[in-house]
Amino acid sequence: MSNAPDHTITANPHAFVHCGAVTHEGIDDKRDLTVITSSNNSIIHYKNGNKNERIQGNSSEVVGISGDKTQKGAKAKSIVAQSGDIHIDAENGDIYLKAKNIYMLASDEGNGTGNIMATCNGYLQLSTGGEFRVGAGRMCFVTNSNMNFVGQMMVTGGMHKIGASGSVASAGFLKNILSGNWADIVKAVTQSCK
């Protein structure tokens, strides 16, 4: 395969499809396959195994069309990163997740840890028409203002008041949240919740 010559499969007003480097004057841009359409959409495969895809407009994918909708647990789409992270960015838009059920699992089996972190500049709203349950080995709530509970509250066990030395400094804590400084956020909450 490494000795296969460069070859242009097609170059017409609709699409350009080329195997090998695209640059001229003998410069190797490390491409294996390049597909460019008249709308300037492109898919580029590189010799190092990387792939770059650029779509000028909307990109839609529909899978599982002929699948059995009554079968539970059947995978219609999988995205697996055997190394590295997965990033989903919508810099000028929103991200919507819609499903019958949504499950989130964080597990670092090698270290026995796994965290789910969420931060926002506005408000974080969780609402349900059913029961809202939170279970933890230990819980800590930190606020730079009041904590309000509306409705009847039932407390089993004792309640203890901790002095100001056990609280998080409001201004610094809020600044870390807005800047996404996770190390300092976790450190501040950990120290506050001792």
Secondary structure in CASP SS format (residue, H / E / C, confidence):
PFRMAT SS
TARGET T0000
AUTHOR 0000-0000-0000
METHOD secondary structure of the structure
MODEL  1
M C 1.00
S C 1.00
N C 1.00
A C 1.00
P C 1.00
D C 1.00
H E 1.00
T E 1.00
I E 1.00
T E 1.00
A E 1.00
N C 1.00
P C 1.00
H C 1.00
A E 1.00
F E 1.00
V E 1.00
H E 1.00
C E 1.00
G C 1.00
A C 1.00
V C 1.00
T C 1.00
H C 1.00
E C 1.00
G C 1.00
I C 1.00
D C 1.00
D C 1.00
K C 1.00
R E 1.00
D E 1.00
L E 1.00
T E 1.00
V E 1.00
I E 1.00
T E 1.00
S C 1.00
S C 1.00
N C 1.00
N C 1.00
S E 1.00
I E 1.00
I E 1.00
H E 1.00
Y E 1.00
K C 1.00
N C 1.00
G C 1.00
N C 1.00
K E 1.00
N E 1.00
E E 1.00
R E 1.00
I C 1.00
Q C 1.00
G C 1.00
N C 1.00
S C 1.00
S C 1.00
E C 1.00
V C 1.00
V C 1.00
G C 1.00
I C 1.00
S C 1.00
G C 1.00
D C 1.00
K C 1.00
T C 1.00
Q C 1.00
K C 1.00
G C 1.00
A C 1.00
K C 1.00
A C 1.00
K C 1.00
S C 1.00
I C 1.00
V C 1.00
A C 1.00
Q C 1.00
S C 1.00
G C 1.00
D C 1.00
I C 1.00
H C 1.00
I C 1.00
D C 1.00
A C 1.00
E C 1.00
N C 1.00
G C 1.00
D C 1.00
I C 1.00
Y C 1.00
L C 1.00
K C 1.00
A C 1.00
K C 1.00
N C 1.00
I C 1.00
Y C 1.00
M C 1.00
L C 1.00
A C 1.00
S C 1.00
D E 1.00
E C 1.00
G C 1.00
N C 1.00
G C 1.00
T E 1.00
G C 1.00
N C 1.00
I C 1.00
M C 1.00
A C 1.00
T C 1.00
C C 1.00
N C 1.00
G C 1.00
Y C 1.00
L C 1.00
Q C 1.00
L C 1.00
S C 1.00
T C 1.00
G C 1.00
G C 1.00
E C 1.00
F C 1.00
R C 1.00
V C 1.00
G C 1.00
A C 1.00
G C 1.00
R C 1.00
M C 1.00
C C 1.00
F C 1.00
V C 1.00
T C 1.00
N C 1.00
S C 1.00
N C 1.00
M C 1.00
N C 1.00
F C 1.00
V C 1.00
G C 1.00
Q C 1.00
M C 1.00
M C 1.00
V C 1.00
T C 1.00
G C 1.00
G C 1.00
M C 1.00
H C 1.00
K C 1.00
I C 1.00
G C 1.00
A H 1.00
S H 1.00
G H 1.00
S C 1.00
V C 1.00
A C 1.00
S H 1.00
A H 1.00
G H 1.00
F H 1.00
L H 1.00
K H 1.00
N H 1.00
I H 1.00
L H 1.00
S H 1.00
G C 1.00
N C 1.00
W H 1.00
A H 1.00
D H 1.00
I H 1.00
V H 1.00
K H 1.00
A H 1.00
V H 1.00
T H 1.00
Q H 1.00
S H 1.00
C C 1.00
K C 1.00
END
